[in-house]
Amino acid sequence: MKRMVTTAALTALASPALAHPGDHHELTGWADALYHLLGSPFHLALVAGAIVLGFGVLKVRSSRRQAKKR
């Protein structure tokens, strides 16, 4: 639990460094936000990375569960 809190705190501190340039005041609703996320190569790369990381975590957890059953 302590490691998770530390990781969350460090991630929150690093988030301004990950921001891309540009103004987000034109985003007035969910549709605009979704278009912005799917229309930006920067955001698409982050979404793809999150999906790959998520599948990697699921695979590691699944293999650990299989190892415990044996």
N, CA, C and O atoms as a GROMACS GRO file, in nm:
protein
  280
    1MET      N    1   0.082  -0.119   0.000
    1MET     CA    2   0.000   0.000   0.000
    1MET      C    3   0.087   0.125   0.000
    1MET      O    4   0.056   0.223  -0.068
    2LYS      N    5   0.195   0.121   0.077
    2LYS     CA    6   0.283   0.236   0.084
    2LYS      C    7   0.346   0.264  -0.054
    2LYS      O    8   0.362   0.380  -0.093
    3ARG      N    9   0.381   0.158  -0.125
    3ARG     CA   10   0.440   0.174  -0.257
    3ARG      C   11   0.340   0.236  -0.354
    3ARG      O   12   0.377   0.319  -0.437
    4MET      N   13   0.214   0.196  -0.344
    4MET     CA   14   0.111   0.249  -0.433
    4MET      C   15   0.089   0.399  -0.406
    4MET      O   16   0.075   0.477  -0.500
    5VAL      N   17   0.086   0.438  -0.280
    5VAL     CA   18   0.068   0.579  -0.246
    5VAL      C   19   0.187   0.661  -0.294
    5VAL      O   20   0.170   0.771  -0.347
    6THR      N   21   0.306   0.609  -0.276
    6THR     CA   22   0.426   0.678  -0.322
    6THR      C   23   0.425   0.694  -0.474
    6THR      O   24   0.457   0.801  -0.526
    7THR      N   25   0.389   0.587  -0.544
    7THR     CA   26   0.383   0.593  -0.690
    7THR      C   27   0.278   0.693  -0.737
    7THR      O   28   0.303   0.769  -0.831
    8ALA      N   29   0.163   0.696  -0.673
    8ALA     CA   30   0.058   0.791  -0.710
    8ALA      C   31   0.104   0.934  -0.686
    8ALA      O   32   0.077   1.023  -0.768
    9ALA      N   33   0.171   0.957  -0.576
    9ALA     CA   34   0.220   1.092  -0.546
    9ALA      C   35   0.325   1.137  -0.646
    9ALA      O   36   0.322   1.252  -0.692
   10LEU      N   37   0.417   1.049  -0.681
   10LEU     CA   38   0.521   1.084  -0.778
   10LEU      C   39   0.461   1.106  -0.916
   10LEU      O   40   0.508   1.193  -0.990
   11THR      N   41   0.361   1.030  -0.952
   11THR     CA   42   0.294   1.047  -1.081
   11THR      C   43   0.222   1.182  -1.086
   11THR      O   44   0.226   1.251  -1.188
   12ALA      N   45   0.157   1.218  -0.977
   12ALA     CA   46   0.087   1.346  -0.973
   12ALA      C   47   0.185   1.463  -0.985
   12ALA      O   48   0.154   1.564  -1.046
   13LEU      N   49   0.302   1.448  -0.927
   13LEU     CA   50   0.402   1.554  -0.936
   13LEU      C   51   0.460   1.565  -1.077
   13LEU      O   52   0.498   1.674  -1.119
   14ALA      N   53   0.467   1.455  -1.149
   14ALA     CA   54   0.527   1.455  -1.282
   14ALA      C   55   0.428   1.492  -1.392
   14ALA      O   56   0.470   1.513  -1.506
   15SER      N   57   0.300   1.500  -1.363
   15SER     CA   58   0.202   1.523  -1.468
   15SER      C   59   0.221   1.654  -1.544
   15SER      O   60   0.198   1.655  -1.665
   16PRO      N   61   0.262   1.766  -1.482
   16PRO     CA   62   0.284   1.886  -1.562
   16PRO      C   63   0.396   1.868  -1.665
   16PRO      O   64   0.393   1.929  -1.771
   17ALA      N   65   0.494   1.786  -1.635
   17ALA     CA   66   0.603   1.762  -1.729
   17ALA      C   67   0.555   1.683  -1.850
   17ALA      O   68   0.616   1.693  -1.957
   18LEU      N   69   0.448   1.606  -1.837
   18LEU     CA   70   0.396   1.526  -1.947
   18LEU      C   71   0.297   1.602  -2.034
   18LEU      O   72   0.253   1.551  -2.136
   19ALA      N   73   0.261   1.723  -1.994
   19ALA     CA   74   0.161   1.799  -2.068
   19ALA      C   75   0.217   1.844  -2.202
   19ALA      O   76   0.335   1.877  -2.214
   20HIS      N   77   0.131   1.844  -2.302
   20HIS     CA   78   0.173   1.892  -2.433
   20HIS      C   79   0.130   2.037  -2.448
   20HIS      O   80   0.038   2.082  -2.380
   21PRO      N   81   0.195   2.110  -2.536
   21PRO     CA   82   0.158   2.251  -2.554
   21PRO      C   83   0.022   2.262  -2.621
   21PRO      O   84  -0.018   2.176  -2.699
   22GLY      N   85  -0.046   2.367  -2.591
   22GLY     CA   86  -0.176   2.391  -2.654
   22GLY      C   87  -0.279   2.432  -2.552
   22GLY      O   88  -0.267   2.402  -2.433
   23ASP      N   89  -0.378   2.500  -2.601
   23ASP     CA   90  -0.485   2.550  -2.515
   23ASP      C   91  -0.602   2.453  -2.519
   23ASP      O   92  -0.636   2.402  -2.626
   24HIS      N   93  -0.664   2.427  -2.406
   24HIS     CA   94  -0.776   2.335  -2.399
   24HIS      C   95  -0.908   2.407  -2.368
   24HIS      O   96  -1.005   2.343  -2.327
   25HIS      N   97  -0.912   2.537  -2.386
   25HIS     CA   98  -1.033   2.613  -2.355
   25HIS      C   99  -1.143   2.591  -2.457
   25HIS      O  100  -1.260   2.620  -2.430
   26GLU      N  101  -1.107   2.540  -2.575
   26GLU     CA  102  -1.209   2.516  -2.677
   26GLU      C  103  -1.290   2.389  -2.651
   26GLU      O  104  -1.390   2.365  -2.718
   27LEU      N  105  -1.249   2.309  -2.555
   27LEU     CA  106  -1.319   2.185  -2.524
   27LEU      C  107  -1.439   2.219  -2.436
   27LEU      O  108  -1.424   2.251  -2.318
   28THR      N  109  -1.558   2.211  -2.493
   28THR     CA  110  -1.677   2.252  -2.419
   28THR      C  111  -1.766   2.136  -2.378
   28THR      O  112  -1.860   2.156  -2.300
   29GLY      N  113  -1.741   2.018  -2.426
   29GLY     CA  114  -1.825   1.904  -2.389
   29GLY      C  115  -1.752   1.773  -2.410
   29GLY      O  116  -1.635   1.771  -2.449
   30TRP      N  117  -1.823   1.664  -2.384
   30TRP     CA  118  -1.763   1.531  -2.397
   30TRP      C  119  -1.723   1.501  -2.540
   30TRP      O  120  -1.618   1.440  -2.564
   31ALA      N  121  -1.804   1.544  -2.636
   31ALA     CA  122  -1.773   1.517  -2.777
   31ALA      C  123  -1.644   1.588  -2.818
   31ALA      O  124  -1.560   1.529  -2.887
   32ASP      N  125  -1.628   1.714  -2.776
   32ASP     CA  126  -1.505   1.786  -2.807
   32ASP      C  127  -1.384   1.722  -2.741
   32ASP      O  128  -1.277   1.710  -2.801
   33ALA      N  129  -1.401   1.680  -2.617
   33ALA     CA  130  -1.291   1.614  -2.546
   33ALA      C  131  -1.252   1.483  -2.612
   33ALA      O  132  -1.134   1.452  -2.626
   34LEU      N  133  -1.352   1.406  -2.652
   34LEU     CA  134  -1.324   1.278  -2.719
   34LEU      C  135  -1.255   1.301  -2.853
   34LEU      O  136  -1.160   1.231  -2.887
   35TYR      N  137  -1.302   1.399  -2.928
   35TYR     CA  138  -1.237   1.432  -3.056
   35TYR      C  139  -1.092   1.475  -3.033
   35TYR      O  140  -1.004   1.438  -3.109
   36HIS      N  141  -1.069   1.552  -2.929
   36HIS     CA  142  -0.934   1.598  -2.898
   36HIS      C  143  -0.844   1.479  -2.863
   36HIS      O  144  -0.730   1.471  -2.909
   37LEU      N  145  -0.896   1.387  -2.783
   37LEU     CA  146  -0.815   1.271  -2.744
   37LEU      C  147  -0.785   1.180  -2.861
   37LEU      O  148  -0.674   1.128  -2.873
   38LEU      N  149  -0.883   1.159  -2.948
   38LEU     CA  150  -0.864   1.067  -3.060
   38LEU      C  151  -0.801   1.134  -3.181
   38LEU      O  152  -0.755   1.065  -3.272
   39GLY      N  153  -0.798   1.265  -3.184
   39GLY     CA  154  -0.742   1.336  -3.298
   39GLY      C  155  -0.598   1.380  -3.279
   39GLY      O  156  -0.537   1.435  -3.371
   40SER      N  157  -0.544   1.357  -3.163
   40SER     CA  158  -0.407   1.400  -3.134
   40SER      C  159  -0.313   1.280  -3.130
   40SER      O  160  -0.339   1.186  -3.055
   41PRO      N  161  -0.206   1.280  -3.208
   41PRO     CA  162  -0.111   1.168  -3.203
   41PRO      C  163  -0.051   1.150  -3.063
   41PRO      O  164  -0.024   1.037  -3.022
   42PHE      N  165  -0.031   1.259  -2.992
   42PHE     CA  166   0.023   1.251  -2.856
   42PHE      C  167  -0.070   1.171  -2.766
   42PHE      O  168  -0.026   1.081  -2.694
   43HIS      N  169  -0.198   1.204  -2.770
   43HIS     CA  170  -0.294   1.133  -2.687
   43HIS      C  171  -0.313   0.989  -2.732
   43HIS      O  172  -0.326   0.899  -2.648
   44LEU      N  173  -0.314   0.965  -2.862
   44LEU     CA  174  -0.327   0.828  -2.911
   44LEU      C  175  -0.210   0.742  -2.863
   44LEU      O  176  -0.229   0.625  -2.830
   45ALA      N  177  -0.091   0.798  -2.860
   45ALA     CA  178   0.025   0.723  -2.811
   45ALA      C  179   0.009   0.691  -2.663
   45ALA      O  180   0.043   0.580  -2.620
   46LEU      N  181  -0.042   0.784  -2.585
   46LEU     CA  182  -0.064   0.758  -2.442
   46LEU      C  183  -0.171   0.651  -2.420
   46LEU      O  184  -0.156   0.565  -2.334
   47VAL      N  185  -0.279   0.658  -2.498
   47VAL     CA  186  -0.385   0.558  -2.486
   47VAL      C  187  -0.332   0.420  -2.525
   47VAL      O  188  -0.358   0.322  -2.456
   48ALA      N  189  -0.257   0.413  -2.635
   48ALA     CA  190  -0.200   0.285  -2.678
   48ALA      C  191  -0.104   0.230  -2.573
   48ALA      O  192  -0.105   0.111  -2.544
   49GLY      N  193  -0.022   0.318  -2.516
   49GLY     CA  194   0.070   0.274  -2.411
   49GLY      C  195  -0.002   0.223  -2.287
   49GLY      O  196   0.039   0.124  -2.226
   50ALA      N  197  -0.112   0.290  -2.251
   50ALA     CA  198  -0.190   0.245  -2.135
   50ALA      C  199  -0.254   0.109  -2.161
   50ALA      O  200  -0.259   0.024  -2.072
   51ILE      N  201  -0.302   0.089  -2.283
   51ILE     CA  202  -0.362  -0.041  -2.317
   51ILE      C  203  -0.257  -0.152  -2.313
   51ILE      O  204  -0.281  -0.258  -2.256
   52VAL      N  205  -0.142  -0.127  -2.372
   52VAL     CA  206  -0.034  -0.227  -2.370
   52VAL      C  207   0.010  -0.257  -2.227
   52VAL      O  208   0.030  -0.373  -2.190
   53LEU      N  209   0.025  -0.152  -2.147
   53LEU     CA  210   0.064  -0.171  -2.007
   53LEU      C  211  -0.042  -0.250  -1.931
   53LEU      O  212  -0.010  -0.337  -1.851
   54GLY      N  213  -0.169  -0.219  -1.956
   54GLY     CA  214  -0.277  -0.291  -1.890
   54GLY      C  215  -0.278  -0.440  -1.924
   54GLY      O  216  -0.293  -0.524  -1.835
   55PHE      N  217  -0.261  -0.471  -2.052
   55PHE     CA  218  -0.254  -0.612  -2.090
   55PHE      C  219  -0.132  -0.681  -2.031
   55PHE      O  220  -0.139  -0.798  -1.994
   56GLY      N  221  -0.021  -0.609  -2.022
   56GLY     CA  222   0.098  -0.666  -1.960
   56GLY      C  223   0.077  -0.698  -1.813
   56GLY      O  224   0.118  -0.804  -1.764
   57VAL      N  225   0.012  -0.606  -1.742
   57VAL     CA  226  -0.017  -0.629  -1.600
   57VAL      C  227  -0.112  -0.748  -1.584
   57VAL      O  228  -0.092  -0.831  -1.495
   58LEU      N  229  -0.214  -0.756  -1.668
   58LEU     CA  230  -0.307  -0.869  -1.661
   58LEU      C  231  -0.236  -1.001  -1.687
   58LEU      O  232  -0.266  -1.100  -1.622
   59LYS      N  233  -0.143  -1.003  -1.782
   59LYS     CA  234  -0.071  -1.126  -1.814
   59LYS      C  235   0.017  -1.169  -1.697
   59LYS      O  236   0.023  -1.287  -1.663
   60VAL      N  237   0.085  -1.073  -1.635
   60VAL     CA  238   0.171  -1.106  -1.521
   60VAL      C  239   0.088  -1.157  -1.405
   60VAL      O  240   0.125  -1.255  -1.341
   61ARG      N  241  -0.025  -1.092  -1.378
   61ARG     CA  242  -0.112  -1.137  -1.268
   61ARG      C  243  -0.167  -1.276  -1.296
   61ARG      O  244  -0.176  -1.359  -1.206
   62SER      N  245  -0.205  -1.300  -1.420
   62SER     CA  246  -0.259  -1.431  -1.457
   62SER      C  247  -0.153  -1.540  -1.441
   62SER      O  248  -0.183  -1.648  -1.391
   63SER      N  249  -0.030  -1.512  -1.484
   63SER     CA  250   0.074  -1.613  -1.472
   63SER      C  251   0.110  -1.638  -1.325
   63SER      O  252   0.145  -1.751  -1.289
   64ARG      N  253   0.101  -1.536  -1.242
   64ARG     CA  254   0.128  -1.557  -1.098
   64ARG      C  255   0.019  -1.641  -1.034
   64ARG      O  256   0.047  -1.724  -0.948
   65ARG      N  257  -0.104  -1.620  -1.075
   65ARG     CA  258  -0.213  -1.702  -1.021
   65ARG      C  259  -0.199  -1.847  -1.065
   65ARG      O  260  -0.225  -1.939  -0.987
   66GLN      N  261  -0.159  -1.868  -1.189
   66GLN     CA  262  -0.139  -2.004  -1.238
   66GLN      C  263  -0.025  -2.073  -1.163
   66GLN      O  264  -0.033  -2.193  -1.134
   67ALA      N  265   0.080  -1.998  -1.130
   67ALA     CA  266   0.193  -2.054  -1.057
   67ALA      C  267   0.152  -2.092  -0.914
   67ALA      O  268   0.202  -2.191  -0.860
   68LYS      N  269   0.063  -2.016  -0.854
   68LYS     CA  270   0.018  -2.047  -0.718
   68LYS      C  271  -0.069  -2.173  -0.714
   68LYS      O  272  -0.069  -2.245  -0.615
   69LYS      N  273  -0.142  -2.198  -0.822
   69LYS     CA  274  -0.230  -2.316  -0.827
   69LYS      C  275  -0.150  -2.445  -0.839
   69LYS      O  276  -0.198  -2.551  -0.800
   70ARG      N  277  -0.031  -2.438  -0.892
   70ARG     CA  278   0.049  -2.559  -0.915
   70ARG      C  279   0.117  -2.604  -0.792
   70ARG      O  280   0.188  -2.704  -0.794
   0.00000   0.00000   0.00000
